[in-house]
């Protein structure tokens, strides 16, 4: 097996990044998978309840 060139490695890395979901590529993947609901009620409830 030959040693890959830097160009080959860059192409492989680019391809791997393109195959990742956007949130994973940005580094903030949600392991629970996120939610499909409207976030506005959740944000409003969080604002209405003070943190302890």
Secondary structure, DSSP 8 states (H G I E B T S, - for coil): -----HHHHHHHHHHHHHHS-HHHHTT---TT----S-HHHHHHHHHHS---
